[in-house]
């Protein structure tokens, strides 16, 4: 429009036509008004709050955006946009008098497990003729943990560790039942456990280490092929439900995944950390075969092993790799259109379409 207005003024000077001069002047005035309107002081602030920062998959999260006019003049209409995960939310902000605020509310989608990024908030303003637009960032980013949706589930009543070899004893939780070894004293150790004869011989304080070999230990091995699909999310809900149930009973939980992750959670207080860890599990760097399972569980044991894969047949095959008597119970879990429960040698195989069905199958075959 600037070029057209300038051209009309030049033609008017060359030809002497007053009409061209009027058109050119009008266009240039519109350009000037639009520029001043758009690029004057923004004088707007925004603050965003979330109803929750951590939710289970599918639970509602409400975001509230408050836009305030901090200037001394009435602020014209503008548009606020915010990225919510892969989507963009756009809301219209009405005219605001000096000092006035407008509150906008919208829902954050939580259908997918993961760490949801929200923001930043961008405000866009245009002149009445939409000749110029201007954008400014008014609020930064926020994060929402979308955790797996858990359901209550019962655990096996038994849990004694089958293998008492040194390697497994080293991984057991320290307790007061079984003497395991002597180690150097560290501040905070019970002085009644000092072994004075060995301390005198070694020239340093040595204490007796006791372990609890009867404490039920849960090992969860998760094949990440299929991550992101609805079927895999149902499997994640089930696996997480079992892990949370174990932790709430005070039992340690070790998680192994096909991309090399290996974490151990101990105590009821670690349930939230376990949920956050399960929220962000993805398939980056995951193996495409069962090599990782042979490496991680080939020389391990425990009370219960839960081997999970989206493909029920793959889960059953993986379960057979560890169903060699080192675990009290081995369960292979997968997803299938119909609920299937079976026993394959020493492995309990369960598959179902939904988390609640997997939990029911688990309780019918395992937690008896």
N, C-alpha and C positions, 0 to 999 in steps of 0.2 A: 504493500500500500504506500509505503514511503516513496518508492520509485515512481508509482503512478502519480502521486500528488506532486512530486518534484517535476515530472515530465509535463503535467498540465500547466504548472506555473511557467516553465520555460516556453512552452508553446504560446501561452498568453502574452508573454513579453515579446515574442517574435511576431505574433499576428495581431495583437491588440484586442483579442476577443475577451470581453469581461466575464463571459460565462465560464471559460476555461480557467480564468484566474480564481473565480469563486469555487469551482470544483476542486482545484488544486489546494487552495487555502483550507477548505473544509477537510479534505483528506489529511493534510498535515496537522491540523488541529486535533483530529481524532487520534492520530499517531502520538502526538504529544500528551494528550489526556491519558491514553492507554499506558504510555510509558510511566508517567508520574503515578498513576493509579497502582500500577503493578510493583514498581520498584521503590515506593516509599517505605518507610520503616515497617518491618513486619509486625512487631509489637504483639506477638502471640506466643504463648507457652502451652505445653501439653504435658500431662502426667498420666501414666498408665498403671493400673493396679490389676492384679489377678486374684480371683477368689481362692485359688489353690496353686501351689507350685509343684506338687507331686500328687498324681491321681492314678487310679487303676484304669486300664484300657476301657474306653467306653463311658467313663464318668464325665459329667459336664464340668467345664472350666469356663468361667465368665470373665471376660476382660472389660474393664471400664476405663475409658479414655476421657479425661477432662481437659477441654481446651479453654484457655482464659485469654481475654483481651487485656493486655497490660498497658496499652497505649492510652492517649488522651482523646482519641477520635474513634468514632464508630467503625468497627472492622467489618468489611463486606463479606459476603459469602465466600467460603473456601471449601476445599475437599481434603480430607485426611485419609491417607492410605497406610496400611500396615501389612507386612508379609507375615503370614501365619503358616509356618511350614512351607509347603510348596504352593500355597494359595495366597491370594491377596484380598484383603478386606478393604472396601472403599466406603466411606461414610461422608455425608454432606454436613457441613457446619453452617448454621444460619448466621445472619448478621448479629454481631455482638457489640453492645454498647461498652464504653470504657469501664473496665473493671468487671465486666460480666463474664460468666463462665457457662459452658454448655457441656453436659455429660452425655457420652455415647457408650452404649453397651452392646457387645456382640459375643458370640460363643467361639471358643477355640476347639477345633476338631480333635478328638482323642481316639479315633478308631484304630490308629496304628501305634504299636509300642515303639518307644524310642525317646530321644531327647529332643523335644519340640522347641524350635527357635521361634520367638515372636519379636517382630520389630525389624528395623527401627521404624518409628512413626514419621512419615513425610506429609507435610502440608503443602497444598498447591493452591495458588491464587491466580486469577486471570482478570483482566479488565473487562468491562461490560461488553466490549465488542470482540473479545477473545482474540485480540491482536498480539498480546504478550501473556506469557505464563511464567510463574516463578515458583520454585520449590525450596523448602528448607526442612532440615531434620530437627524435630522438636523433642523426641524421646528415643532412648537407646533400645538395646535388645534385652529380652528376658528369656529365661529358659523354664520349661515345664517338663518334669520327668513323667512320662506316660509308662507306667509299670504294667506288667502282666496282671490280668484280672484273676485273682486267686479265689479258690473255694475251699471250705473246710474239708479235710480228709484225714482218715485215721491211718496210723502207722502199724507195722508189724509189732507184736508184743515182745518178740524175742529180738536179740541184737548182739549176742556174744560174738566177738571176732573169731573166725575159724583158725586163722594162721597166727601162731605166736612166735614166728621167726624174728630174728633181730631186726631185720629191715622194717617189718611192720610195727614192731614194738617201738622203734624210734619215732614213728609217726603217730603213736597213740597219744591221747590227751593225758597230761600229768595228773596223777591222783594220789591215792593213799592205800591202794589195795595190793599191788604187786611190785616187789623189788625188781628193778630193771638194771641199774648200773650205778657206778660212782662217778661224780663229776665235781668240778671245782666249785667252791662256795662263792656265791654272789650275794651282795647286800640284800637283805630281805628274806633270805632262806631261814627256815626254822633251825635254830641251833641244836635242837634235840636230834636232828638228822645227821649231825656231823659224825663221821666215822673216824674216831681219834687214832686208832691204830694205823690206818692207811695214811692219815694226815701227817702223823709223825714220820712215817717212812718216805712220803713224797715231799715233805718240807713245805706243804701248803695245805690249807683246809680243804677237805673233801667231804661232800655230803652224799647221802643215799638218795637216789632218784626213784620214786615210786610212780607207777602208772596205773591207770584204770583200764584194763583190757575188757571190761564188761560193758562199757558205755557204748550204746548203739551209734554207729557211724554210717552216715549216708554218703554215697559217692554217686554223683550225677554226671553222666557222660552224654554230651549233646552233639549230634551231627547237624551242622548248620546248613546243609543243602535244602533249599526251599525257603530260606529266610525272606520274610516280607509277604508271603502268601497268607491267605486267610487260614488255610489248614495248619501252617506252621505256627501261627499265632495261637491257635487253639492248643497246640502241643506245648507251646511255651507257658500258657496259662496253667496247664496240668503239671508240668515239671516244677514250676515255681510254687504251686500249691503244695506239692509234696515237700519241697525244700523248706518252705515256711513252717509247715507242720512239724518238721523235725527240729528246726531251730527253736520253735516255741516250747518244745519239750525239753530244751537244753541239750539236744544232741548236735554234734558237729556235722557240718555239711561241706563236702569238697566238690567243686564243680570243675569239669574238664570239657573243653570244646574242641572241635576239629580245626580251629584256627590257632591252637596253641595256648589258649588261656587256661590257667590253673590257679584257682583261688580256694581258700579254705575259710569258712565262717564258723565261729565258735560262740555259743551262748545266745540267750534270748535277745540280748541287746543288739546283736548283729543282723537281726531280721530285716531292718530297714536298709542296711548296707547291701544285703543280699538282693533285695527287691530292686535297688538302684542298679546293681551290677547286671541283673537279668534284663533290665529295661534297655540297656545300651548294647547288648550282644548283637553283633552282626556277622556277616559271612566274609568279611575282608580277610584274605589270606587263608581261607579254609581249605583243607585237603579235600580231594575229590574221591578218596577211597578210605579204607579203614586202617591205613598205616598208623595214623595218630593214636588209634585206640590200642593197637598192639604195643606201641611204645609206652603209653601212659598207664595202662592197666595190666600189662603183661606180668609184672612182678608186684602187684598190689593186692590187698584184700581188705575186707571190712565186713560189716554186718549186712548192709543192703546196697546193691548196685542198681541204679536205674539208668538203662541205656535207651536213649530216645532219638528217633529220626522220623522225619515226616513220612517217609515210605515205610509202611509196616513190615514189609519183607526185609528191607535193609536193617531195620531195628532188630528183627529176629536173628538175622545172620550175625550182627554185631554182638547180640546177647550171647550167642553160642561161643564167641571168642573168649568170653570171660566166665562162662558158666562151668568152671572147672573145679568147683568145690572150695575156692578161696573165699567166697562170699557166702554168708548165711542165706541170702535171698538175692536172686538176679531177676530183674524185670526188664523186658524189652517192650517199649511203648511206641506206637506209631498212630497214624491217622488213616482211617478207612471209612467208606460210606456206611458200613454197618458195624455194629459192635461185635468184636471177636475176642474170645478169651480161650486160651489153650495153654498146655504145658508141653514144651519141647525139651525133652531130657531134663536138665536141671534148671531150665529157664522158663519163667512165666511170661507168656506173650499176650499182650493186650493191645487192642486197637479199637478206635471209635471215632465218630465224626466231630464230636464236641468235647470241650474240657469236662463238662459235668458227666458225660458218658464215660470218659476215661477214669474219672474219679470213682464212679460207681463200679467200674470193672476192677480197678485197683483194690477197692475195699472188699469185693467179692472173692478175689483170688489171693490177695496178699495180706490184708489186715484182718485175718480171721482169727 
